[in-house]
């Protein structure tokens, strides 16, 4: 189950990169800002999940 969760999180990050490229091509600034925020949350979750942000 952990492996599946890790795969889903990494795929979400890759999807965010492709969506940012789409937003740049189609000039969708509002959607791009939302995607950037979601990617930051995704990266924080990845770091927390792998234990890089433990106290």
C-alpha positions in Angstrom: 0.0 0.0 0.0 2.9 2.4 0.7 4.4 1.8 -2.7 1.0 2.6 -4.3 0.8 5.9 -2.4 4.3 6.8 -3.4 3.6 6.1 -7.0 0.4 8.2 -6.9 2.1 11.2 -5.3 4.9 11.1 -7.9 2.5 10.8 -10.7 0.6 13.8 -9.4 3.9 15.8 -9.4 4.6 14.8 -13.0 1.0 15.6 -14.0 1.5 19.1 -12.5 4.6 19.7 -14.6 2.7 18.8 -17.8 -0.3 20.9 -16.7 2.1 23.9 -16.2 3.4 23.5 -19.7 -0.2 23.4 -21.0 -1.1 26.5 -19.0 1.9 28.3 -20.5 0.9 27.4 -24.1 -2.8 28.4 -23.5 -2.1 31.4 -21.4 -4.0 30.3 -18.3 -2.3 32.2 -15.5 -4.9 31.5 -12.8 -4.8 27.8 -13.3 -1.0 27.9 -13.4 -0.9 29.6 -10.0 -3.3 26.9 -8.6 -1.2 24.1 -10.0 2.0 25.6 -8.6 0.4 25.8 -5.1 -0.7 22.2 -5.4 2.8 21.1 -6.6 4.4 22.8 -3.5 1.9 20.9 -1.3 2.8 17.7 -3.1 6.5 18.2 -2.7 6.1 18.9 1.0 4.0 15.7 1.3 6.8 13.7 -0.5 9.4 15.1 1.8 7.3 14.3 4.9 6.5 10.8 3.6 10.2 9.9 3.1 11.1 11.4 6.4 13.2 14.3 5.3 11.2 16.8 7.4 11.1 15.1 10.7 11.8 17.0 13.9 
